[in-house]
Amino acid sequence: MTAITKDSKIGEILDAHRDCSKFFLAMGMHCLGCPSARSESVAQACAVHGVDCDSLVNAINEYLASKND
């Protein structure tokens, strides 16, 4: 998977990087396995949970980049 964007689907992120679940759990998104959550984009999830999308996307991408170092 390439860099995460606001349009990335949560299910696709978690399929490629299960350890990224911690970012979604930290923002209060505890239903990561349900079909509606898996099909949401990062932007949609952030809007529902009141999280700054740019900050979350940056944090996830920085985390993934650090794993590849």
Backbone hydrogen bonds in HBPLUS format (Angstrom, degrees):
<---DONOR---> <-ACCEPTOR-->    atom                        ^
c    i                          cat <-CA-CA->   ^        H-A-AA   ^      H-
h    n   atom  resd res      DA  || num        DHA   H-A  angle D-A-AA Bond
n    s   type  num  typ     dist DA aas  dist angle  dist       angle   num
A0008-SER N   A0005-THR O   3.15 MM   3  5.23 159.0  2.20 103.4 109.9     1
A0043-ALA N   A0006-LYS O   2.97 MM  37  4.91 159.1  2.02 147.1 140.3     2
A0042-VAL N   A0008-SER O   2.95 MM  34  5.93 133.6  2.17 156.6 170.0     3
A0012-GLU N   A0009-LYS O   3.10 MM   3  5.34 119.8  2.48 101.9 116.0     4
A0013-ILE N   A0009-LYS O   3.06 MM   4  6.41 156.7  2.12 153.9 160.9     5
A0010-ILE N   A0040-GLU O   2.91 MM  30  5.96 164.8  1.93 177.6 175.5     6
A0014-LEU N   A0010-ILE O   2.94 MM   4  6.18 169.5  1.96 158.7 160.6     7
A0011-GLY N   A0038-ARG O   2.83 MM  27  4.02 149.6  1.92 128.9 124.2     8
A0015-ASP N   A0011-GLY O   2.90 MM   4  6.02 146.7  2.02 142.4 151.8     9
A0016-ALA N   A0012-GLU O   3.16 MM   4  6.29 151.7  2.25 141.5 147.7    10
A0017-HIS N   A0013-ILE O   2.74 MM   4  5.80 148.6  1.83 150.6 161.3    11
A0020-CYS N   A0017-HIS O   2.93 MM   3  5.66 167.0  1.95 124.8 129.2    12
A0021-SER N   A0018-ARG O   3.09 MM   3  5.87 163.8  2.12 121.9 125.0    13
A0023-PHE N   A0020-CYS O   3.06 MM   3  5.68 145.2  2.19 115.6 123.3    14
A0024-PHE N   A0021-SER O   3.08 MM   3  5.31 119.4  2.46 102.3 116.7    15
A0025-LEU N   A0021-SER O   2.86 MM   4  6.10 162.3  1.90 161.3 167.2    16
A0026-ALA N   A0022-LYS O   3.01 MM   4  5.95 152.3  2.09 135.8 142.9    17
A0027-MET N   A0024-PHE O   3.25 MM   3  5.29 134.4  2.47  94.9 106.6    18
A0029-MET N   A0024-PHE O   2.97 MM   5  5.33 151.9  2.05 160.2 152.3    19
A0028-GLY N   A0025-LEU O   3.03 MM   3  5.20 160.3  2.07 108.9 113.7    20
A0034-CYS N   A0031-CYS O   3.17 MM   3  5.73 158.9  2.21 117.7 123.5    21
A0038-ARG N   A0034-CYS O   3.07 MM   4  6.30 163.7  2.09 160.8 166.0    22
A0039-SER N   A0035-PRO O   3.17 MM   4  6.27 138.7  2.35 140.6 149.8    23
A0040-GLU N   A0037-ALA O   3.21 MM   3  5.25 157.0  2.26 102.7 109.7    24
A0045-ALA N   A0041-SER O   3.06 MM   4  6.35 166.2  2.08 155.0 158.1    25
A0046-CYS N   A0042-VAL O   2.92 MM   4  6.12 159.6  1.96 152.8 158.8    26
A0047-ALA N   A0043-ALA O   2.98 MM   4  6.17 155.2  2.05 147.0 153.5    27
A0048-VAL N   A0044-GLN O   3.09 MM   4  6.34 158.7  2.13 150.6 155.5    28
A0049-HIS N   A0045-ALA O   3.00 MM   4  6.14 152.9  2.07 147.3 154.9    29
A0050-GLY N   A0046-CYS O   2.81 MM   4  5.64 107.0  2.35 142.2 155.5    30
A0051-VAL N   A0046-CYS O   2.93 MM   5  4.68 162.7  1.96 133.8 138.3    31
A0056-LEU N   A0052-ASP O   3.16 MM   4  6.46 158.7  2.20 150.7 156.7    32
A0057-VAL N   A0053-CYS O   2.89 MM   4  6.09 172.8  1.90 162.0 163.6    33
A0058-ASN N   A0054-ASP O   2.95 MM   4  6.05 163.3  1.97 146.6 151.7    34
A0059-ALA N   A0055-SER O   2.91 MM   4  6.06 158.7  1.96 145.7 151.8    35
A0060-ILE N   A0056-LEU O   2.93 MM   4  6.16 164.2  1.95 157.0 160.5    36
A0061-ASN N   A0057-VAL O   2.96 MM   4  6.13 168.1  1.97 153.1 156.8    37
A0062-GLU N   A0058-ASN O   2.86 MM   4  5.99 157.4  1.91 150.8 157.2    38
A0063-TYR N   A0059-ALA O   2.96 MM   4  6.11 157.3  2.01 144.7 151.1    39
A0064-LEU N   A0060-ILE O   2.89 MM   4  6.17 164.8  1.92 155.3 159.1    40
A0065-ALA N   A0061-ASN O   2.91 MM   4  6.04 155.2  1.97 145.1 152.1    41
A0066-SER N   A0062-GLU O   2.96 MM   4  6.15 151.3  2.04 145.2 152.7    42
A0067-LYS N   A0063-TYR O   3.18 MM   4  6.49 137.9  2.37 143.1 153.9    43
A0067-LYS N   A0064-LEU O   3.24 MM   3  5.21 131.0  2.50  93.6 106.1    44
A0068-ASN N   A0065-ALA O   3.10 MM   3  5.24 137.3  2.29  99.1 110.9    45
